[in-house]
Amino acid sequence: MEMQLAHRRVLVTGSTKGIGRAIATAFAQEGADVVVNGRNAETVQAVVDQLAQDYPETTPIAAPFDISNPEQAHALFESVPTVDVLVNNMGIFQPMAYADIDDATWKRFFDINVLAGNRLAKHYLPAMLAQDFGRIIFIASEEAVMPSGEMPQYSMTKTMNLSLAKSLSKLTVGTHVTVNTVMPGSTLTEGVQQMLAKMYADSDLPQTEWEHDFMVHHRPLSQIQRLIRPEEIGRLTVFVASPLASSFSGAAIRADGGMVPTIY
């Protein structure tokens, strides 16, 4: 299906690996000009070069800025003043016991997972409204609506993403600008691979069985009983960003493999 995104400028934060890179690649496949963001300039440029090579009809742009830093976020705005689509993907996660989470950790997760995306939305939304087209998508998690208890500091921020997106959608009434949230379930990113390696470091279980064992014992409600692949989230995000998804507004769209055990 043609997603009508050719030469739309799309900023995907945290797009040098994992879900973010898969989303960036999916947009490039649709002919969009992707703004690749990450903290390391060399890594960002490597992704830009790869996208330019694989999709020569597009013009990827390097944006090597730490958007959790207000000064660097301002530098991003000067470098890329407007976008048609903003995907707030950047985020951090870490399984932690509640008793071990100090105030600095709570604040760090809030700054990175919530304030950074809000900062970008606040900058880019007015121009979207002025041109009467735009998409803002927050990448949240099933942890937003079904906290596992494994990382409460992370779950809190993802619930905030849902609330923020809903609030921002109220500012777009009657326009062709939408604000939505995509909620992936457990996804096989580099970070999750590292998490599995730590979890099974002292286990005799073969690496080929880690994913299945993890799903059985830690995500038993999953109906697909496997980790979601980043490319699956990429394809969904592209659709939600496209003009074809004009009826989605203020929605929290689940891609959790059926793990959340509620009808709605």
VOGU-3710 file (C-alpha; in Angstrom, 3 decimals, decimal comma):
1> memqlahrrv> 0,000/0,000/0,000  1,295/3,439/-0,936  1,467/5,472/2,284  1,665/8,912/0,624  4,760/9,888/2,598  7,234/10,547/-0,200  9,504/13,471/0,696  7,720/14,168/3,943  10,314/15,173/6,541  10,184/12,724/9,443
11> lvtgstkgig> 12,144/13,114/12,685  12,591/9,856/14,583  14,325/10,353/17,908  16,694/7,674/19,128  16,839/6,210/15,632  20,313/4,674/15,470  19,244/1,281/16,805  16,335/-0,839/17,969  12,753/0,233/17,387  13,848/3,733/16,390
21> raiatafaqe> 16,081/2,521/13,589  13,392/0,132/12,371  10,922/3,022/12,282  13,399/5,226/10,411  14,021/2,476/7,871  10,300/1,885/7,371  9,773/5,586/6,637  12,691/5,629/4,187  11,150/2,648/2,407  8,103/4,846/1,835
31> gadvvvngrn> 10,235/7,617/0,336  10,253/9,907/3,371  13,243/12,101/4,174  14,215/10,817/7,602  15,963/12,926/10,229  18,153/10,435/12,092  18,755/11,331/15,731  21,155/10,027/18,332  23,860/11,281/20,678  26,878/9,922/18,788
41> aetvqavvdq> 27,662/11,821/15,588  29,532/8,942/13,947  26,745/6,467/14,643  24,114/8,886/13,360  26,090/9,508/10,177  26,536/5,784/9,604  22,754/5,298/9,683  22,247/8,294/7,392  24,780/6,876/4,919  23,088/3,465/4,981
51> laqdypettp> 19,643/4,942/4,363  20,992/7,090/1,523  22,575/4,027/-0,047  19,512/1,804/0,355  16,933/4,439/-0,586  18,675/6,864/-2,972  15,424/8,649/-3,802  15,330/10,009/-0,243  17,406/12,644/1,545  18,177/11,483/5,081
61> iaapfdisnp> 19,452/14,119/7,498  21,852/13,741/10,418  20,732/15,173/13,755  23,395/14,209/16,327  21,885/15,863/19,375  21,104/14,725/22,907  17,530/15,969/23,013  17,273/15,427/26,765  19,610/18,424/27,038  17,642/21,657/26,428
71> eqahalfesv> 20,608/23,382/24,790  21,166/20,531/22,348  17,452/20,330/21,660  17,576/24,016/20,712  20,466/23,235/18,367  18,280/20,567/16,762  15,504/23,130/16,243  17,953/25,460/14,511  19,207/22,631/12,314  15,770/21,172/11,554
81> ptvdvlvnnm> 13,207/23,923/12,213  10,142/22,056/10,892  9,046/18,487/10,300  5,918/16,855/8,939  6,130/13,899/11,296  7,655/13,665/14,760  8,157/10,213/16,258  9,128/10,525/19,910  10,833/7,162/20,232  13,887/7,918/22,366
91> gifqpmayad> 13,702/6,414/25,822  15,519/4,386/28,429  14,460/1,371/30,453  15,986/-0,763/33,157  14,501/-3,443/35,400  14,891/-2,205/38,963  13,512/-3,068/42,377  11,326/-0,266/43,714  13,399/0,006/46,896  16,530/0,668/44,835
101> iddatwkrff> 15,130/3,605/42,847  16,330/6,910/44,284  14,992/10,365/43,462  17,746/11,033/40,931  16,751/7,938/38,972  13,072/8,888/38,969  14,020/12,336/37,660  16,383/10,942/35,016  13,669/8,709/33,571  11,199/11,596/33,609
111> dinvlagnrl> 13,640/13,947/31,883  14,535/11,490/29,118  11,284/9,614/28,565  8,816/12,467/29,030  10,266/15,977/29,006  12,475/15,451/25,948  9,546/14,379/23,783  7,339/17,118/25,170  10,039/19,661/24,345  10,033/18,547/20,709
121> akhylpamla> 6,258/18,410/20,459  5,988/21,940/21,836  8,387/23,204/19,175  7,088/21,337/16,124  3,326/21,342/16,733  2,664/25,032/15,900  4,148/24,722/12,401  2,176/21,533/11,799  -0,996/23,379/12,711  -0,027/26,298/10,475
131> qdfgriifia> 0,421/24,011/7,446  -2,651/21,966/8,454  -0,838/18,645/8,327  1,326/16,829/10,779  1,744/13,762/12,909  3,166/13,414/16,400  3,563/9,845/17,621  4,859/8,814/21,020  6,321/5,319/21,289  5,158/4,068/24,662
141> seeavmpsge> 4,828/0,480/25,903  2,303/-1,990/27,235  3,913/-1,075/30,571  1,907/2,156/30,324  -1,365/0,326/30,954  -0,180/-2,933/32,513  2,882/-2,273/34,696  4,798/-5,478/35,326  6,353/-4,173/38,541  9,803/-4,923/37,121
151> mpqysmtktm> 10,597/-1,271/36,370  8,142/1,159/37,971  10,251/4,193/37,077  9,871/3,264/33,388  6,173/2,345/33,565  5,377/5,717/35,112  6,915/7,595/32,181  5,102/5,505/29,578  1,750/6,206/31,226  2,687/9,876/31,080
161> nlslakslsk> 3,302/9,526/27,319  -0,294/8,378/26,864  -1,669/11,251/28,901  0,506/13,831/27,153  -0,441/12,608/23,688  -4,121/12,732/24,575  -3,768/16,273/25,921  -1,903/17,452/22,824  -4,508/15,899/20,541  -7,038/18,308/22,040
171> ltvgthvtvn> -5,050/21,159/20,488  -5,537/19,789/16,963  -9,339/19,737/16,814  -10,672/20,354/13,314  -7,248/20,113/11,652  -5,314/17,489/9,697  -2,800/17,181/12,533  -3,019/14,160/14,804  -1,255/13,075/17,986  -1,241/9,391/18,910
181> tvmpgstlte> 0,672/6,804/20,888  1,896/3,400/19,752  2,340/0,859/22,556  4,704/-1,984/21,634  4,892/-5,071/23,751  8,206/-6,690/24,608  10,354/-6,229/21,510  13,632/-7,855/20,519  15,859/-4,788/20,509  19,541/-4,659/21,351
191> gvqqmlakmy> 18,611/-3,535/24,851  16,309/-6,506/25,382  18,980/-8,841/24,021  21,374/-7,473/26,652  18,694/-7,865/29,316  18,188/-11,507/28,357  21,935/-12,102/28,428  22,073/-10,810/32,011  18,999/-12,750/33,065  20,335/-16,058/31,742
201> adsdlpqtew> 24,042/-15,507/32,445  24,042/-18,157/35,178  21,603/-20,473/33,451  22,358/-23,688/31,586  19,568/-22,905/29,142  20,816/-22,640/25,514  20,641/-19,128/24,061  18,230/-20,341/21,388  15,670/-21,014/24,144  16,002/-17,750/26,074
211> ehdfmvhhrp> 13,231/-15,970/24,194  10,714/-18,783/24,669  11,582/-19,218/28,332  11,315/-15,479/28,937  7,880/-15,319/27,330  6,593/-18,361/29,237  7,796/-17,210/32,653  7,811/-13,405/32,377  5,200/-12,604/29,684  2,734/-15,504/29,989
221> lsqiqrlirp> -0,229/-13,385/28,836  1,283/-12,865/25,390  -0,861/-14,558/22,775  1,888/-14,721/20,167  4,396/-16,119/22,710  7,389/-14,476/21,104  9,137/-11,153/21,246  7,880/-8,626/18,726  10,385/-7,628/16,050  11,286/-3,940/15,643
231> eeigrltvfv> 10,247/-4,022/11,981  6,684/-4,805/13,023  6,549/-1,625/15,089  8,141/0,277/12,229  5,410/-0,728/9,793  2,624/0,184/12,218  4,162/3,566/13,013  4,448/4,424/9,326  0,760/3,693/8,811  -0,288/5,800/11,806
241> asplassfsg> 1,847/8,649/10,441  0,416/8,446/6,943  -2,443/10,522/5,526  -4,320/7,224/5,258  -4,617/7,077/9,066  -6,479/10,359/9,351  -9,131/8,948/11,694  -6,646/8,150/14,470  -6,436/11,029/16,940  -5,638/10,901/20,623
251> aairadggmv> -5,468/7,122/20,369  -3,313/4,654/22,278  -2,677/1,951/19,705  -1,590/-1,405/21,072  0,929/-3,683/19,369  1,555/-5,921/22,350  0,947/-9,391/20,949  -2,294/-9,631/22,923  -0,506/-9,321/26,252  -2,831/-6,741/27,798
261> ptiy> -5,750/-8,888/28,997  -8,547/-6,356/28,481  -10,993/-5,921/25,649  -10,385/-2,167/25,436
//
